[in-house]
Amino acid sequence: MGARDIVERARKSRLDIIAISDHNTCENYPAVASIASGNPVVFPAIEAQSSEDIHVLSIFPDYDAAMLFKEWLWLKMPSTPNRPDVFGHQVVVDSNDDIVRMEDVLLLQGAGYDVDTIVRRSGEHGAITLLAHVDRPSFAYPAVLGPFPDDYPVDAFELSCRLNSDEAEEWRKKYPKRTFIRSSDSHTLDTMSRGNCAKMLLGAPTFEEIRLALRGEEGRRVSWPWG
C-alpha cells in the first residue's frame, strides 16, 4: 500500500474523500495528499489505541492539528520496540514512495491514556471523533466496556464493512439517535471501494461539510450505508 497505490485505487474506485489513519500516528498523510492533489480529497487521521485497547478514530482538518494530537498521544506511548518479523516494517514514505524513515516504536499498542481522555482531547484538537469498528469482538468500546452512554461525546460510531444489512440494522435499533458510518478500515488495496464506505450528502467535499453531515445539520446527512 504505497502512497501512489492508495491514490490510484481511490480514483479507480471513484472515492471522493479518504483519510489516512495509521495506528497512533499520521506521518504518511503528506505523501498521499501531495500525490492526490485534491482527487480524492485526503484528510489526516489517527486511529489511537487507548490503555484499555479501544480504538478511537480522529479525523483532523489539517496536518498541524493531527501532529499536535500525535505529539500529545506519544507523551505516554510505551517504548516497546517493533518486531518487523511479527508486525511488519513500519515505514514513512514520501511522494515518490521512497522510504523516509522507519518507525522503531511499535505502533500496534495502547498509548497510556484511557478512552475517555483520548476522545476528549481529540475534540479539543478540532477533530471529528468516532469510536472505531464498534461491531468487532476486540479493540472496540462495547467489547471492552459494554454499551455506550447515550451522551457519549463522539460524532459517530463506525461499523465495519463486513456486516450485512440485518446485523447493521440491529445497531441502529439499539442507538436510534446516533449516527453510524460504514468504513472499509482498509489494510489492503482490494478493500477500498464505494461499497465499503459511507455515502454523505454534502455541499462540497470539505471537513466542515462532513461534520454537518454527521450531525444531520443544514440539510447535510449520512445515508444509511446498507440501503
C-alpha positions as CSV (number, residue, x, y, z in Angstrom):
1,M,0.0,0.0,0.0
2,G,2.3,2.7,-1.2
3,A,1.1,6.3,-1.4
4,R,0.7,6.2,-5.1
5,D,-1.1,2.8,-4.9
6,I,-3.6,4.2,-2.5
7,V,-4.4,7.3,-4.6
8,E,-4.7,5.2,-7.8
9,R,-7.0,2.7,-6.1
10,A,-9.2,5.5,-4.7
11,R,-9.5,7.1,-8.1
12,K,-10.3,3.8,-9.8
13,S,-12.9,3.2,-7.1
14,R,-14.4,6.7,-7.6
15,L,-13.9,7.7,-3.9
16,D,-14.3,11.4,-3.4
17,I,-12.8,11.6,0.1
18,I,-10.3,9.3,2.0
19,A,-8.5,9.6,5.3
20,I,-5.0,8.2,6.0
21,S,-5.3,6.8,9.5
22,D,-2.3,4.8,10.7
23,H,-2.3,3.4,14.2
24,N,-1.2,6.1,16.7
25,T,0.5,8.2,14.1
26,C,-0.2,10.3,10.9
27,E,3.1,10.8,9.2
28,N,2.2,9.1,5.9
29,Y,-0.5,11.7,5.2
30,P,1.7,14.3,3.4
31,A,2.8,11.8,0.8
32,V,-0.7,10.7,-0.1
33,A,-2.2,14.2,0.0
34,S,0.6,15.5,-2.3
35,I,0.0,12.8,-4.9
36,A,-3.7,13.1,-4.8
37,S,-3.7,16.9,-5.2
38,G,-7.4,17.1,-4.3
39,N,-8.5,14.0,-6.3
40,P,-9.5,12.5,-4.0
41,V,-9.7,14.9,-1.1
42,V,-7.4,13.5,1.7
43,F,-7.7,14.2,5.4
44,P,-5.1,13.3,8.1
45,A,-6.4,10.9,10.7
46,I,-5.1,8.9,13.6
47,E,-6.5,5.6,14.9
48,A,-5.5,5.9,18.5
49,Q,-5.4,2.9,20.8
50,S,-6.3,3.5,24.4
51,S,-4.9,2.0,27.5
52,E,-7.9,-0.4,27.5
53,D,-7.1,-1.4,23.9
54,I,-10.1,0.5,22.4
55,H,-9.6,2.2,19.0
56,V,-10.6,5.8,18.5
57,L,-10.6,7.3,15.0
58,S,-9.8,11.0,14.9
59,I,-10.1,12.9,11.6
60,F,-8.4,16.3,11.5
61,P,-9.0,19.5,9.5
62,D,-5.3,19.8,8.7
63,Y,-1.9,18.2,9.3
64,D,-0.8,20.6,12.0
65,A,-3.8,19.7,14.2
66,A,-3.1,16.0,13.6
67,M,0.6,16.3,14.6
68,L,-0.2,18.2,17.7
69,F,-2.5,15.4,18.8
70,K,0.1,12.8,17.8
71,E,2.7,14.6,19.9
72,W,0.3,14.6,22.9
73,L,-0.5,10.9,22.4
74,W,3.2,10.0,22.3
75,L,3.8,11.6,25.7
76,K,2.5,8.4,27.1
77,M,3.4,5.9,24.4
78,P,5.3,2.9,25.7
79,S,8.8,2.5,24.2
80,T,8.1,-1.1,23.2
81,P,10.2,-1.8,20.1
82,N,8.6,-3.0,16.9
83,R,9.3,-6.6,15.7
84,P,9.3,-6.5,11.9
85,D,9.3,-10.3,11.7
86,V,6.0,-10.3,13.6
87,F,4.3,-7.0,12.8
88,G,5.9,-5.9,9.6
89,H,8.0,-2.9,8.7
90,Q,6.7,0.5,9.9
91,V,7.7,2.9,7.2
92,V,7.2,6.6,6.5
93,V,7.3,7.4,2.8
94,D,7.5,10.5,0.6
95,S,5.5,11.4,-2.5
96,N,7.9,9.2,-4.6
97,D,7.2,6.2,-2.4
98,D,10.7,6.3,-1.2
99,I,11.2,5.4,2.5
100,V,12.0,8.5,4.6
101,R,12.5,6.6,7.8
102,M,11.5,3.5,9.8
103,E,9.4,3.8,13.0
104,D,11.1,1.7,15.6
105,V,8.5,2.0,18.3
106,L,5.6,-0.5,18.0
107,L,2.5,1.3,16.7
108,L,0.1,-1.5,17.4
109,Q,-0.1,-0.9,21.2
110,G,-2.1,1.1,23.6
111,A,-1.0,4.6,24.5
112,G,-1.1,5.5,28.2
113,Y,-4.5,7.3,28.1
114,D,-7.9,5.9,28.8
115,V,-10.5,6.1,26.0
116,D,-12.5,8.9,27.6
117,T,-9.3,11.1,27.8
118,I,-8.4,10.3,24.1
119,V,-12.0,11.2,23.0
120,R,-12.0,14.5,25.0
121,R,-8.5,15.5,23.7
122,S,-9.4,14.7,20.1
123,G,-12.3,17.1,20.3
124,E,-10.1,19.8,21.9
125,H,-7.9,19.5,18.8
126,G,-10.9,20.1,16.5
127,A,-11.2,16.6,15.2
128,I,-14.2,14.6,14.0
129,T,-14.1,11.8,16.5
130,L,-15.5,8.3,16.0
131,L,-15.5,5.1,18.0
132,A,-13.9,2.7,15.6
133,H,-15.4,-0.6,14.3
134,V,-17.8,-0.9,17.3
135,D,-19.1,-4.3,16.0
136,R,-15.7,-6.0,16.3
137,P,-15.1,-8.5,19.2
138,S,-11.8,-6.8,20.1
139,F,-10.4,-3.2,20.1
140,A,-14.0,-1.9,20.3
141,Y,-15.7,0.1,23.0
142,P,-18.6,-2.4,23.5
143,A,-16.3,-5.4,23.6
144,V,-14.2,-3.9,26.4
145,L,-16.6,-1.6,28.4
146,G,-20.1,-2.6,27.3
147,P,-22.9,-0.4,26.0
148,F,-22.3,3.3,25.2
149,P,-23.7,6.0,27.3
150,D,-26.4,7.8,25.4
151,D,-24.5,11.1,25.5
152,Y,-21.0,9.7,24.8
153,P,-19.2,12.7,23.2
154,V,-18.2,11.4,19.7
155,D,-19.5,12.5,16.3
156,A,-20.4,9.0,15.1
157,F,-19.9,5.3,15.5
158,E,-18.1,3.3,12.9
159,L,-19.4,-0.1,11.7
160,S,-17.1,-2.3,9.6
161,C,-17.9,-3.2,6.1
162,R,-18.1,-6.9,6.9
163,L,-21.6,-6.5,8.4
164,N,-24.7,-7.5,6.5
165,S,-27.8,-5.3,6.4
166,D,-29.6,-7.1,9.2
167,E,-26.6,-7.0,11.5
168,A,-26.1,-3.3,10.8
169,E,-29.8,-2.6,11.4
170,E,-29.5,-4.1,14.9
171,W,-27.0,-1.4,15.8
172,R,-29.3,1.3,14.6
173,K,-32.2,-0.1,16.6
174,K,-30.1,-0.1,19.8
175,Y,-28.9,3.5,19.3
176,P,-31.5,5.3,17.2
177,K,-30.3,8.8,18.0
178,R,-26.7,8.2,17.0
179,T,-25.0,8.5,13.6
180,F,-23.4,5.4,12.1
181,I,-20.9,5.3,9.2
182,R,-19.7,2.3,7.2
183,S,-15.9,2.2,6.7
184,S,-13.5,0.0,4.9
185,D,-10.8,0.2,7.6
186,S,-8.6,-0.7,4.7
187,H,-5.3,-2.5,5.4
188,T,-5.1,-3.8,1.8
189,L,-6.0,-2.1,-1.5
190,D,-8.7,-4.6,-2.5
191,T,-11.0,-3.4,0.3
192,M,-11.1,0.2,-1.0
193,S,-14.4,0.5,-2.8
194,R,-17.6,2.6,-2.9
195,G,-19.5,-0.3,-1.4
196,N,-17.3,-0.3,1.7
197,C,-17.6,3.3,2.6
198,A,-20.1,5.9,3.9
199,K,-22.1,8.0,1.5
200,M,-22.9,11.6,2.5
201,L,-25.0,14.4,1.1
202,L,-22.6,17.4,1.2
203,G,-22.4,20.8,-0.4
204,A,-18.7,20.2,-1.0
205,P,-16.0,17.7,0.0
206,T,-14.8,19.7,3.0
207,F,-14.1,18.9,6.6
208,E,-16.9,21.2,7.9
209,E,-19.4,19.7,5.5
210,I,-18.6,16.3,6.8
211,R,-19.1,17.5,10.3
212,L,-22.5,18.9,9.4
213,A,-23.5,15.6,7.7
214,L,-22.5,13.6,10.8
215,R,-24.7,15.9,12.9
216,G,-27.6,16.0,10.4
217,E,-27.5,19.8,10.2
218,E,-28.3,22.3,7.4
219,G,-29.6,19.6,5.0
220,R,-26.5,17.6,5.1
221,R,-26.7,13.9,6.1
222,V,-25.2,10.5,6.1
223,S,-27.1,7.9,4.1
224,W,-27.7,4.7,5.8
225,P,-24.9,2.6,4.4
226,W,-26.8,-0.6,4.0
227,G,-29.6,0.6,1.7
